[in-house]
Amino acid sequence: MNNSNTNTGVVRMAQMGMLAAISIVLVAFVHIPLIPAVPFLEYDMADAPILIGTLLFGTVPSLTILFIVSVIQAFLFGGNGWVGLVMHFFASGSLVLLVGLLYKWQQKFSSAVIGMVLGTIAMTAIMIPMNYIFTVHFFGTPKAVVDAMMLPGIIPFNLIKAGLNSVIAGILFKALTPFIRRNKDMIKPA
């Protein structure tokens, strides 16, 4: 490995670290209850920087960022421990995976948008069984209560959360595109 590749790798790791740090700050300070039926579900923008990482670096690096953020959120910011970690990683991971795969297949902004729409639907769909498995069995919430919260709260919350994070990431990525093009040798996808 020559010195140029080493420098590029270091810069890339620093960029990924910055995206993880931004995501962690957003987890720590942004908590907005969106739906009165489920006020304990609070929106945070933590997935937006992770989605930007997906578009910049690819799926595997962004899943790594997501895992690091999920661990920190789960154990330092009241994210419900290992259960919260698993739920967050798999839900947001489905969004990241679809965005990453579609954008890698065809590196056009329209592909990223399609990935974000499909990823939003996938994240919402995954949270349905996740809530029945984890909320019922590990948090001890009766299934009837989860049933009652599903349509007026859990499903719309996840659609809104993933949708807002996708829109924010898409707008920021589009705005950063001229900078990315000028500095493409420092930002190389996996």
Order of alpha helices (4+ residues) and beta strands (2+ residues): alpha-beta-beta-alpha-alpha-alpha-alpha-alpha-alpha
